[in-house]
Amino acid sequence: MCSRRLEENSKNYTQLKSLLPKLQDVAARSDKLSSFRIPLNNALNELEEQYNLLQKRIHDNQVMASIRQHSLAKINTLHLCEEAISEIETKRLELNFSEDHATEVQGQIQALQDKANDYIQKIASLQEELSLVNESSQLTRLRDTYNKQHHIFSNSSQFAAYQQLESHINTLDEDIKNITQIQDLASADRAYNIATCDHAITQIDYVKTKLFETERFALSIQSLKDSLLQRKQSYLSKLIEFRDGLNNAATTKEVRQVRKQLNDSSSFYQGSTEEQDYNTVTTDADLLISLLQLFESQKVETSEDCALEIAKLNQWKQDNPEITPAVRSRFETKLEELTNKQQELQASQRKSAKSWFESTQQRRTKIEQIEDQSEKILESNKLLKRIKERFQYEQLLEPEQKQFLEETTNFCNEIKNLDREEKILDLFQELPKTKRESVLKRLAEFLEHSGEDS
């Protein structure tokens, strides 16, 4: 409406512009019209001034039309926003009556600036979102969003900041790949024994030096490392439990149970610095089984039994010269027990032997004092039976004691022989004379043959 009115005014000016000079010319040739000369000159000057104002407003309208062409709907990049703001600022300087359009122009600039700020905020939003990313899938989604916004910042004042964000995405991608790698190494499937745990821990320490953002993943890395150290410690604790189990095992059955647990856990120690310790414990278990089998088969009722078992233990030690202190302690303890048992049994046997011998001496003395022949013979027979028990103490008897027993045996036999002689004579006298002669004849033949045999 305003533009149409300006166009109409422009046409009116053209008409008046052509009419006024003609009227001035008429007034100049006629004295009667001289009074119109000055008003006509003033009218022409005023017309020129109005026309100049009209041209300025037409110009301003054209400038504003150019400014209005920067429609928000058509602007979809930061570069276009910045370019439009710059052009509007430039065009605003061309306005003749800028105050008449100040509100509209400033509103247009502000709208464009707000849209530019919205675009710039996208970078800040990406940066904030990036600061929270810890997984590859999250980073992939963020990278897609970032790539879709490339055209928004291209050729803009924020393009360097936008490109810097890409650099951050790439370094974070590298970090996440490294973290994923060590997470895989630290998994229970990969870190299943001491050696693999140690390898994973070494890799974690190495990867940590390669990370661009150490602080971001510090807790995650420490958690992985702690988990591996805890898993490794569980294997080391098992080894201590196995050793304690062997130290506390009292029977072959108990040691075999520990040995089975060792077999089931062998993979935990393969290839590690603790494998030698594991092998030592395993060897100890095998040695203890063979040693305890000796213990459990032992029969030590006499000192001779002890001597035999001591010999078996010494032979076992000779067959197994390389034993650990734990096994050696078991061996030496048992050997000491057997030695003490042997000494106790020997002392008891010596005491029994002494008591038995003294009792034998007393019985002989008693027999020597008996006057009744029948009783004497009876006690002699008892004493002979007792002397037959000497085999139990044979190794403990002194030479003079053995000699005394031989003499006592002869002493008792003589008493028995005297008894037999008396009985023979009594029976002989009871025989008829013819029988006695026959017996004498047979005795003579017996003696004769006995002499030849001798």
Secondary structure as UniProt FT lines:
FT   HELIX           2..29
FT   HELIX           31..36
FT   HELIX           37..68
FT   HELIX           72..74
FT   HELIX           78..92
FT   TURN            93..94
FT   HELIX           98..132
FT   HELIX           136..148
FT   HELIX           150..153
FT   TURN            154..155
FT   TURN            157..158
FT   HELIX           159..185
FT   TURN            188..190
FT   HELIX           194..210
FT   TURN            214..217
FT   HELIX           218..248
FT   HELIX           252..264
FT   HELIX           266..268
FT   TURN            269..271
FT   TURN            273..274
FT   HELIX           275..296
FT   HELIX           303..319
FT   HELIX           325..369
FT   HELIX           373..387
FT   HELIX           388..392
FT   HELIX           394..396
FT   HELIX           399..430
FT   HELIX           433..453
//
